[in-house]
Amino acid sequence: MDDVLILVKQEKIQDEFHIQHNQEIERQIFCKVQSVSRSEFFSGGQNGLHPVFLFEVFPTDYQSESELIFHDARYAIYRTFLKNADTLELYAEQKGGVQ
């Protein structure tokens, strides 16, 4: 793993007035970054996705987050794949509404 990314999780919290708010929780983890394959790019495009990156991470580091930040840009995680016992692939896309 030669790079880092930030996993972003949305969590509901309750304030002192018992009103629920969304709060982002961020965790930094190590990763290996790759471009998505041509077939992933084209099949994703046919399904309305905009695949950009494939991140390899340790499976124990991922806790079902739906977004990540990589080099100050935010991406949505649209698919995961357990490659082997030591590697989980996170497929990320640029998505409207994800800042």
N, C-alpha and C positions, 0 to 999 in steps of 0.2 A: 504494500500500500504506500503510494508515494505522493498523495495529495490529501486535502481535507475538504469536507463539506459540512454543512450545518443542517441537521434534520429539524423540521418545524412541526410541532404538534399543537392543535387547537384544543384547549381544555376549558371547560365551563367552571367558573368560580362564583361564589356567592359573597356579596359585600355585606356590610353591617346592617343594611336595610333589607336583606334577603332578596336582593335583585341579582339575577344571574347575568354574568358578563363573560365574553370569550376572552381568553388570555392565551398568548402564544408562548410556548415553551420551546427553547432552542437548545440543541445539544450538538457539539462538534465531534465528528468521528473521522477516522482515516478511511481513505478510499483509493481505488484505482480507477481512472477515468478513461473511457473510450467513446468513440463515435458509434452510433447505432449502425447496424448493417444496412445495406441497400434494401434488402427484403423487408426488414423491420420498418424502415422509413416509408417505403411504398405501401405496405399493408396497413401501417398506422394511418397514413394519409387517406387511404380508402375508407377508414373507419372514423374519420374526423379528428384524428390526433395529429400532433406536430412533434414527432420524436426528434430528440436532439442528442441526448447523452445516455450512455450505459455506464453505471457506476457499480463497481464490485466492492462490496463491504463484507465485514464479518457478520454472520447471521445473528449473533448475540447482540450486536450494536443496533439493530433495527427493531423498532417497537411499533410497527404499523403506522408510522407517520405518513401523511399524505402530500407533504411538500418538502422541498429542500432548497437551500441557498448554496450556490457554487459561484465563487468569484464575484460576489455582490449581485448576482442575478438569481431570481426566484423561479423554480420549476415545480411542476406537479408530477408526482410519482403515479404513473398510470398502470404499471405492471411490475411484479417481482417474480424472480425465478431462482430457486435454490439449485445452484450449479453443482455443488458438492457440499460436504460437511463443513468446509471452511470458507465457502464463498456464496454470497447471496447477490444476485444481480438486481439492481434497481433501474428501471427504465424511466427516463424523465422527459417531459415535454414542455415546450413553451405553451402557455395557455392564457387566453384572454381572461382577465379578472384576477390573475395571480400576479401580484406586483413584486 
